[in-house]
């Protein structure tokens, strides 16, 4: 995955991007997260986001929420 220690250090210095993290999830986890948001409600969604990414802020959660709404609207 990382060719050198320098690559590892540089990757750790990158800012957290919740959309990239979401894209890296397995399909089952993506479906779970979408189900929690669209079916279970905001509180369950936020708990799941915090479980997956403890460093996520409310701004990150809102960004991911908007992204998932956009994906849903484009898929239909």
N, C-alpha and C positions, 0 to 999 in steps of 0.2 A: 504494500500500500504506500509506504513512504520510502523513498530511495535513500535518504540521509536523515540524520538528526535535524539538520537545518529545515528540511521539508516539514518535519513533524512540528518544529517550533513555529514556523510560519503559519501552518494550518491552525495552530492554537491561538495565534494572534488575530485571526480573522474575526470580524464581528459576527455575532449570532444572527442567523437569518432563518426565521421559522419556516419560510416557504421552501427553502432548500432542504431543511430538516424534514419537512413533510414529504417532499419529493423522494427522499431517501427511505421512507418507511416502506415496509412490505405492504402489498395490497390489502391483506387482512386487517392490518392496523389502520390503514387509511379508511377502510369501510367502517371500522369500529369508531373512529374519531368522527366521521360524518354522521353515523347513526346517533352518537351521543349528542351532537349538535342539533341535527334536524329532528330527532325523535324524543330524546330524553330531556333536553333543555340546557340552558346556559350553564347552570351550576355543575352539572355532570360533565359537560364539555370542558369547562375550565379546570375541573379536577383531573380529567384525563390529560389535558395539556401539561399541567404541572407535574403529573406523574411521568410523562414522557420526556419533558424538558424542564427541569427545575429552574433553569435560568430564564425561562420565558416570563415576560412582563405582561401587564394588561394590554399594552400597546401591541405586543406581538400576537396576543390572543385575538384582538380585534382585526389585525391584519390577516391572520389565517382565516378567521370567520368570513371576512369579506371575500377572500380568495375562494373559499369553498362555495359561497353563494354564487360567485361568478362562474365557477366550474359547473354548478348545478344548472344555472340558467343557460349555459352554452351547450349542455348535453341534451337538452330537450328541444 
